[in-house]
């Protein structure tokens, strides 16, 4: 089942507006209530996601909220001078890590639909004194960037939150320069979700209820025009996904994965 099929009317899934509202409200609350995950527990969590202690030490407190499911900069192979776009940039942690890789001649743009998160990220930019990063308010289905203006697109456990993932990938394709690429960490379905999880606003906003299967994502990416698509599950992610709920083991339904793809250098 792909995510651009008509929304069921039998209550088995949130409609698009309900999904956007649930996501926006959750991350607005996190932005205003959370400072960072920089205690010992947060450090251990970041290591599970694939961040090094050097990564955490390089970014000031307040940017790492511990909300991801991987480390997209670790698979991005960023080069000096690259322009990078982060979809759902949150408080800016991955943007600041990317800024180190692209250097002063590079540029990093973070896009988030939650005003409170954008404000928090901009505050963190001042704290970290990073000149080559900017944060823009916008939806990842309608990116506030020009055509063919970025080299690499990052995202960390965000695309699953979208009610129209096919549109997200079409927008990503539009924004990338020919030869540009995706480097995404996200969750993918390993089996059909129970109705109570797919229809629960809290589950959708917490990166479970809106997850898609690998075949569905592969189809969306291919339809958008991407080539060399590779989606690789991370078996060790079960360890931290089990911590996402006290009520049930969510690793029975989803697993973290890396998602990569390229925009062809020339049009066919």
C-alpha positions as CSV (number, residue, x, y, z in Angstrom):
1,X,0.0,0.0,0.0
2,X,1.4,3.4,-1.0
3,X,0.9,6.6,0.9
4,X,-0.6,8.6,-1.9
5,X,-3.7,6.4,-2.1
6,X,-7.1,8.0,-1.0
7,X,-7.4,8.3,2.7
8,X,-9.8,5.7,4.1
9,X,-13.1,7.1,5.5
10,X,-13.6,4.3,8.0
11,X,-11.4,5.8,10.7
12,X,-8.5,3.4,10.0
13,X,-6.2,6.3,9.2
14,X,-5.9,10.0,10.0
15,X,-6.8,12.4,7.2
16,X,-4.1,14.7,5.9
17,X,-5.2,17.7,8.0
18,X,-5.4,15.7,11.2
19,X,-2.0,14.3,10.5
20,X,-0.3,17.7,9.9
21,X,-2.0,19.0,13.1
22,X,-0.9,16.1,15.2
23,X,2.7,16.4,14.0
24,X,2.9,20.2,14.3
25,X,1.4,20.2,17.9
26,X,3.8,17.5,19.1
27,X,7.0,19.2,17.8
28,X,5.8,22.7,18.9
29,X,5.5,21.2,22.4
30,X,8.9,19.6,22.2
31,X,10.5,22.8,21.0
32,X,9.1,24.9,23.9
33,X,9.5,22.3,26.7
34,X,12.8,20.5,25.8
35,X,16.3,22.0,26.2
36,X,18.5,19.1,25.0
37,X,19.2,15.4,25.6
38,X,22.7,16.2,26.8
39,X,22.7,14.1,30.0
40,X,24.2,10.7,30.2
41,X,21.0,9.0,29.0
42,X,20.9,11.3,26.0
43,X,24.6,10.6,25.2
44,X,23.9,6.9,25.2
45,X,20.9,7.4,23.0
46,X,22.9,9.5,20.4
47,X,25.5,6.7,20.3
48,X,22.8,4.2,19.5
49,X,21.7,6.4,16.6
50,X,25.2,6.5,15.2
51,X,26.5,9.8,16.4
52,X,30.0,10.0,17.9
53,X,31.0,11.8,21.0
54,X,32.9,14.2,18.8
55,X,29.6,15.0,16.9
56,X,27.9,15.9,20.2
57,X,30.9,17.9,21.5
58,X,31.0,19.9,18.3
59,X,27.5,21.3,18.7
60,X,26.3,23.4,21.6
61,X,23.6,22.3,24.0
62,X,20.0,22.6,22.9
63,X,20.4,21.4,19.3
64,X,20.3,17.6,19.9
65,X,16.8,16.8,21.0
66,X,17.3,13.0,20.6
67,X,14.4,12.8,18.1
68,X,16.1,11.0,15.2
69,X,16.5,7.3,14.2
70,X,20.0,7.5,12.7
71,X,22.8,9.9,11.6
72,X,22.2,11.0,8.0
73,X,25.4,13.0,7.8
74,X,27.3,9.8,8.3
75,X,26.1,8.4,5.0
76,X,26.0,11.7,3.0
77,X,29.7,11.9,2.0
78,X,29.5,15.7,2.0
79,X,32.1,17.7,0.2
80,X,33.6,21.1,0.8
81,X,31.4,23.7,-0.8
82,X,28.2,21.5,-1.0
83,X,24.8,23.1,-0.6
84,X,22.8,20.9,1.8
85,X,19.1,20.8,2.5
86,X,17.7,19.2,5.7
87,X,14.0,18.2,5.6
88,X,12.4,18.6,9.0
89,X,15.5,20.2,10.6
90,X,14.1,20.5,14.1
91,X,16.5,22.3,16.5
92,X,19.3,22.1,13.9
93,X,21.6,19.4,15.1
94,X,22.2,17.6,11.8
95,X,22.5,21.0,10.0
96,X,25.3,22.1,12.3
97,X,27.1,18.8,11.7
98,X,26.7,19.2,8.0
99,X,28.1,22.7,8.2
100,X,31.3,21.3,9.6
101,X,31.6,19.1,6.5
102,X,30.8,21.6,3.8
103,X,33.0,24.3,5.3
104,X,32.8,28.1,4.9
105,X,32.3,27.8,1.1
106,X,29.3,25.5,1.6
107,X,25.8,26.2,2.7
108,X,23.2,24.4,4.8
109,X,19.4,25.1,4.7
110,X,17.1,23.6,7.3
111,X,13.3,23.5,6.6
112,X,10.7,22.8,9.3
113,X,7.0,23.4,9.4
114,X,6.9,24.2,13.1
115,X,7.5,27.9,13.9
116,X,8.6,27.0,17.4
117,X,11.3,24.7,16.1
118,X,12.5,27.2,13.5
119,X,12.8,29.8,16.3
120,X,14.7,27.3,18.5
121,X,17.0,26.4,15.6
122,X,17.8,30.1,14.9
123,X,18.6,30.6,18.5
124,X,20.9,27.6,18.4
125,X,22.6,29.1,15.3
126,X,23.5,32.1,17.3
127,X,24.7,30.0,20.2
128,X,26.9,27.9,17.8
129,X,28.0,31.0,15.8
130,X,27.6,29.3,12.5
131,X,27.5,31.6,9.5
132,X,26.7,29.1,6.7
133,X,23.4,27.7,8.1
134,X,19.9,29.2,7.8
135,X,16.5,27.9,8.8
136,X,13.3,28.4,6.8
137,X,9.7,27.9,7.8
138,X,8.0,25.6,5.3
139,X,6.5,22.2,4.6
140,X,8.6,19.5,3.1
141,X,5.8,18.8,0.6
142,X,6.3,22.4,-0.7
143,X,10.0,23.3,-0.1
144,X,10.9,27.0,0.0
145,X,14.0,26.5,-2.2
146,X,14.7,27.1,-5.9
147,X,14.8,24.4,-8.6
148,X,18.1,22.5,-8.9
149,X,19.7,24.5,-6.1
150,X,21.1,21.9,-3.7
151,X,23.6,19.1,-3.9
152,X,22.5,16.8,-1.0
153,X,19.3,16.4,0.9
154,X,19.3,15.0,4.4
155,X,16.4,14.0,6.6
156,X,16.2,12.3,10.0
157,X,13.1,10.4,10.9
158,X,10.8,13.0,9.3
159,X,9.5,11.8,6.0
160,X,7.4,9.2,7.7
161,X,5.5,12.1,9.3
162,X,4.2,13.4,5.9
163,X,0.8,12.6,4.7
164,X,2.0,12.8,1.1
165,X,5.4,11.1,0.9
166,X,5.3,10.9,-2.9
167,X,5.0,14.7,-3.0
168,X,8.0,15.0,-0.7
169,X,10.2,12.9,-3.0
170,X,9.0,14.9,-6.1
171,X,9.9,18.1,-4.3
172,X,13.3,16.7,-3.3
173,X,13.9,15.7,-6.9
174,X,13.0,19.3,-8.0
175,X,15.3,20.9,-5.5
176,X,18.4,18.7,-6.3
177,X,20.9,19.6,-9.0
178,X,21.5,16.9,-11.6
179,X,23.8,14.4,-9.9
180,X,22.5,15.4,-6.5
181,X,21.6,12.8,-3.9
182,X,19.5,11.8,-0.9
183,X,20.9,10.7,2.4
184,X,18.0,9.9,4.7
185,X,17.5,8.1,8.0
186,X,13.9,7.0,8.6
187,X,11.7,4.2,9.9
188,X,10.1,1.7,7.6
189,X,7.4,-0.8,8.1
190,X,8.3,-4.5,8.5
191,X,4.6,-5.6,8.8
192,X,1.2,-4.2,8.6
193,X,0.4,-1.8,11.5
194,X,-2.6,-2.5,13.7
195,X,-5.4,0.0,13.1
196,X,-5.1,1.5,16.5
197,X,-1.5,2.6,15.7
198,X,-2.2,3.9,12.2
199,X,-5.2,5.9,13.3
200,X,-3.8,7.3,16.6
201,X,-2.5,10.9,16.3
202,X,0.1,10.3,18.9
203,X,1.4,7.2,17.1
204,X,1.6,9.1,13.8
205,X,3.3,12.1,15.3
206,X,5.8,9.8,17.1
207,X,7.1,8.2,13.8
208,X,5.1,5.0,13.9
209,X,1.6,5.4,12.5
210,X,2.8,7.0,9.2
211,X,5.6,4.7,8.3
212,X,5.7,3.0,4.9
213,X,7.1,-0.3,3.7
214,X,10.4,-0.5,1.8
215,X,8.6,-1.6,-1.5
216,X,6.3,1.4,-1.2
217,X,9.2,3.8,-0.6
218,X,11.2,2.3,-3.5
219,X,8.2,2.8,-5.8
220,X,7.7,6.5,-4.7
221,X,11.4,7.3,-5.2
222,X,11.5,5.6,-8.6
223,X,8.3,7.4,-9.7
224,X,9.8,10.7,-8.6
225,X,12.8,10.1,-10.9
226,X,15.5,8.9,-8.5
227,X,18.0,6.2,-9.6
228,X,20.4,4.0,-7.7
229,X,17.8,3.8,-4.9
230,X,19.0,1.8,-1.9
231,X,17.1,1.3,1.3
232,X,19.0,-0.6,4.0
233,X,17.4,-1.6,7.3
234,X,19.4,-1.2,10.5
235,X,19.0,-4.4,12.5
236,X,20.5,-2.8,15.7
237,X,17.8,-0.1,15.7
238,X,15.4,-2.5,17.5
239,X,17.3,-1.7,20.7
240,X,16.3,2.0,20.7
241,X,12.9,1.6,19.0
242,X,11.8,-0.6,21.9
243,X,12.3,2.4,24.2
244,X,9.7,4.4,22.2
245,X,6.8,3.0,24.0
246,X,6.1,1.5,27.5
247,X,3.0,-0.2,26.3
248,X,4.2,-2.5,23.5
249,X,7.3,-3.4,21.5
250,X,7.2,-1.1,18.4
251,X,10.2,-2.9,16.9
252,X,7.6,-5.6,16.0
253,X,6.3,-3.2,13.4
254,X,9.1,-0.8,12.3
255,X,12.8,-0.7,11.9
256,X,15.2,2.2,11.2
257,X,16.7,2.3,7.7
258,X,19.0,4.4,5.5
259,X,17.4,5.6,2.3
260,X,19.6,6.8,-0.6
261,X,19.0,7.8,-4.2
262,X,20.4,10.0,-6.9
263,X,19.1,12.4,-9.4
264,X,20.5,11.5,-12.8
265,X,23.2,13.9,-14.1
266,X,21.5,14.2,-17.5
267,X,17.9,13.8,-18.5
268,X,17.0,10.7,-20.4
